[in-house]
Amino acid sequence: MRALLFLWVLFSLIAAAMAYLITFEEYRRHLPDRRRAISESVRTAAVTLLFFLMVGAVLSPFLARLAR
């Protein structure tokens, strides 16, 4: 169970980092203000991180039961 939670956190962090990079690259092209592009990208990364952590918290017990 602990390994499964570790993997959820690890992949959630990777997903948040990728969401930040993708969003920042797009906003950097379309927004003249770099600070706004960074803040929007951080917001997107935070939402992505929270989403995947919540999904992991909900699904981990079910997946642990299936793995037994």
PyMOL commands that place a pseudoatom at each C-alpha (Angstrom):
pseudoatom trace, name=CA, resn=MET, resi=1, chain=A, elem=C, hetatm=0, pos=[0.000, 0.000, 0.000]
pseudoatom trace, name=CA, resn=ARG, resi=2, chain=A, elem=C, hetatm=0, pos=[2.826, 2.413, 0.839]
pseudoatom trace, name=CA, resn=ALA, resi=3, chain=A, elem=C, hetatm=0, pos=[4.539, 1.736, -2.478]
pseudoatom trace, name=CA, resn=LEU, resi=4, chain=A, elem=C, hetatm=0, pos=[1.303, 2.452, -4.305]
pseudoatom trace, name=CA, resn=LEU, resi=5, chain=A, elem=C, hetatm=0, pos=[0.880, 5.763, -2.485]
pseudoatom trace, name=CA, resn=PHE, resi=6, chain=A, elem=C, hetatm=0, pos=[4.492, 6.652, -3.217]
pseudoatom trace, name=CA, resn=LEU, resi=7, chain=A, elem=C, hetatm=0, pos=[3.912, 6.024, -6.913]
pseudoatom trace, name=CA, resn=TRP, resi=8, chain=A, elem=C, hetatm=0, pos=[0.743, 8.164, -6.893]
pseudoatom trace, name=CA, resn=VAL, resi=9, chain=A, elem=C, hetatm=0, pos=[2.624, 11.059, -5.314]
pseudoatom trace, name=CA, resn=LEU, resi=10, chain=A, elem=C, hetatm=0, pos=[5.581, 10.656, -7.655]
pseudoatom trace, name=CA, resn=PHE, resi=11, chain=A, elem=C, hetatm=0, pos=[3.468, 10.564, -10.793]
pseudoatom trace, name=CA, resn=SER, resi=12, chain=A, elem=C, hetatm=0, pos=[1.290, 13.415, -9.518]
pseudoatom trace, name=CA, resn=LEU, resi=13, chain=A, elem=C, hetatm=0, pos=[4.388, 15.564, -9.143]
pseudoatom trace, name=CA, resn=ILE, resi=14, chain=A, elem=C, hetatm=0, pos=[5.547, 14.629, -12.628]
pseudoatom trace, name=CA, resn=ALA, resi=15, chain=A, elem=C, hetatm=0, pos=[2.105, 15.461, -14.046]
pseudoatom trace, name=CA, resn=ALA, resi=16, chain=A, elem=C, hetatm=0, pos=[2.126, 18.838, -12.284]
pseudoatom trace, name=CA, resn=ALA, resi=17, chain=A, elem=C, hetatm=0, pos=[5.599, 19.639, -13.593]
pseudoatom trace, name=CA, resn=MET, resi=18, chain=A, elem=C, hetatm=0, pos=[4.594, 18.751, -17.129]
pseudoatom trace, name=CA, resn=ALA, resi=19, chain=A, elem=C, hetatm=0, pos=[1.393, 20.792, -16.836]
pseudoatom trace, name=CA, resn=TYR, resi=20, chain=A, elem=C, hetatm=0, pos=[3.475, 23.752, -15.698]
pseudoatom trace, name=CA, resn=LEU, resi=21, chain=A, elem=C, hetatm=0, pos=[5.926, 23.435, -18.576]
pseudoatom trace, name=CA, resn=ILE, resi=22, chain=A, elem=C, hetatm=0, pos=[3.256, 23.027, -21.233]
pseudoatom trace, name=CA, resn=THR, resi=23, chain=A, elem=C, hetatm=0, pos=[1.099, 25.856, -19.897]
pseudoatom trace, name=CA, resn=PHE, resi=24, chain=A, elem=C, hetatm=0, pos=[4.032, 28.215, -19.432]
pseudoatom trace, name=CA, resn=GLU, resi=25, chain=A, elem=C, hetatm=0, pos=[5.234, 27.627, -22.980]
pseudoatom trace, name=CA, resn=GLU, resi=26, chain=A, elem=C, hetatm=0, pos=[1.790, 28.387, -24.394]
pseudoatom trace, name=CA, resn=TYR, resi=27, chain=A, elem=C, hetatm=0, pos=[1.143, 31.431, -22.217]
pseudoatom trace, name=CA, resn=ARG, resi=28, chain=A, elem=C, hetatm=0, pos=[4.636, 32.776, -22.912]
pseudoatom trace, name=CA, resn=ARG, resi=29, chain=A, elem=C, hetatm=0, pos=[3.787, 32.874, -26.599]
pseudoatom trace, name=CA, resn=HIS, resi=30, chain=A, elem=C, hetatm=0, pos=[0.426, 34.566, -26.152]
pseudoatom trace, name=CA, resn=LEU, resi=31, chain=A, elem=C, hetatm=0, pos=[0.854, 36.836, -23.125]
pseudoatom trace, name=CA, resn=PRO, resi=32, chain=A, elem=C, hetatm=0, pos=[3.275, 39.770, -23.149]
pseudoatom trace, name=CA, resn=ASP, resi=33, chain=A, elem=C, hetatm=0, pos=[3.565, 39.807, -19.330]
pseudoatom trace, name=CA, resn=ARG, resi=34, chain=A, elem=C, hetatm=0, pos=[5.940, 37.074, -18.132]
pseudoatom trace, name=CA, resn=ARG, resi=35, chain=A, elem=C, hetatm=0, pos=[4.747, 37.307, -14.507]
pseudoatom trace, name=CA, resn=ARG, resi=36, chain=A, elem=C, hetatm=0, pos=[1.176, 36.558, -15.514]
pseudoatom trace, name=CA, resn=ALA, resi=37, chain=A, elem=C, hetatm=0, pos=[2.312, 33.597, -17.603]
pseudoatom trace, name=CA, resn=ILE, resi=38, chain=A, elem=C, hetatm=0, pos=[4.202, 32.219, -14.605]
pseudoatom trace, name=CA, resn=SER, resi=39, chain=A, elem=C, hetatm=0, pos=[1.293, 32.722, -12.204]
pseudoatom trace, name=CA, resn=GLU, resi=40, chain=A, elem=C, hetatm=0, pos=[-1.199, 31.078, -14.559]
pseudoatom trace, name=CA, resn=SER, resi=41, chain=A, elem=C, hetatm=0, pos=[1.191, 28.177, -15.083]
pseudoatom trace, name=CA, resn=VAL, resi=42, chain=A, elem=C, hetatm=0, pos=[1.685, 27.704, -11.347]
pseudoatom trace, name=CA, resn=ARG, resi=43, chain=A, elem=C, hetatm=0, pos=[-2.079, 27.728, -10.853]
pseudoatom trace, name=CA, resn=THR, resi=44, chain=A, elem=C, hetatm=0, pos=[-2.514, 25.083, -13.542]
pseudoatom trace, name=CA, resn=ALA, resi=45, chain=A, elem=C, hetatm=0, pos=[0.229, 22.943, -12.008]
pseudoatom trace, name=CA, resn=ALA, resi=46, chain=A, elem=C, hetatm=0, pos=[-1.381, 23.213, -8.562]
pseudoatom trace, name=CA, resn=VAL, resi=47, chain=A, elem=C, hetatm=0, pos=[-4.783, 22.169, -9.865]
pseudoatom trace, name=CA, resn=THR, resi=48, chain=A, elem=C, hetatm=0, pos=[-3.212, 19.260, -11.731]
pseudoatom trace, name=CA, resn=LEU, resi=49, chain=A, elem=C, hetatm=0, pos=[-1.324, 18.157, -8.622]
pseudoatom trace, name=CA, resn=LEU, resi=50, chain=A, elem=C, hetatm=0, pos=[-4.428, 18.328, -6.434]
pseudoatom trace, name=CA, resn=PHE, resi=51, chain=A, elem=C, hetatm=0, pos=[-6.519, 16.465, -8.998]
pseudoatom trace, name=CA, resn=PHE, resi=52, chain=A, elem=C, hetatm=0, pos=[-4.106, 13.568, -9.333]
pseudoatom trace, name=CA, resn=LEU, resi=53, chain=A, elem=C, hetatm=0, pos=[-3.506, 13.371, -5.575]
pseudoatom trace, name=CA, resn=MET, resi=54, chain=A, elem=C, hetatm=0, pos=[-7.259, 13.192, -4.948]
pseudoatom trace, name=CA, resn=VAL, resi=55, chain=A, elem=C, hetatm=0, pos=[-7.706, 10.531, -7.610]
pseudoatom trace, name=CA, resn=GLY, resi=56, chain=A, elem=C, hetatm=0, pos=[-4.838, 8.593, -6.065]
pseudoatom trace, name=CA, resn=ALA, resi=57, chain=A, elem=C, hetatm=0, pos=[-6.297, 8.900, -2.576]
pseudoatom trace, name=CA, resn=VAL, resi=58, chain=A, elem=C, hetatm=0, pos=[-9.640, 7.594, -3.786]
pseudoatom trace, name=CA, resn=LEU, resi=59, chain=A, elem=C, hetatm=0, pos=[-8.318, 4.779, -5.957]
pseudoatom trace, name=CA, resn=SER, resi=60, chain=A, elem=C, hetatm=0, pos=[-5.440, 3.498, -3.791]
pseudoatom trace, name=CA, resn=PRO, resi=61, chain=A, elem=C, hetatm=0, pos=[-7.565, 1.433, -1.394]
pseudoatom trace, name=CA, resn=PHE, resi=62, chain=A, elem=C, hetatm=0, pos=[-9.396, -0.199, -4.290]
pseudoatom trace, name=CA, resn=LEU, resi=63, chain=A, elem=C, hetatm=0, pos=[-6.201, -0.982, -6.159]
pseudoatom trace, name=CA, resn=ALA, resi=64, chain=A, elem=C, hetatm=0, pos=[-4.582, -2.363, -2.997]
pseudoatom trace, name=CA, resn=ARG, resi=65, chain=A, elem=C, hetatm=0, pos=[-7.498, -4.776, -2.591]
pseudoatom trace, name=CA, resn=LEU, resi=66, chain=A, elem=C, hetatm=0, pos=[-7.199, -5.877, -6.200]
pseudoatom trace, name=CA, resn=ALA, resi=67, chain=A, elem=C, hetatm=0, pos=[-3.473, -6.519, -5.815]
pseudoatom trace, name=CA, resn=ARG, resi=68, chain=A, elem=C, hetatm=0, pos=[-3.986, -9.017, -2.957]
for i in range(1, 68): cmd.bond("trace and resi %d" % i, "trace and resi %d" % (i + 1))
show_as sticks, trace
zoom trace
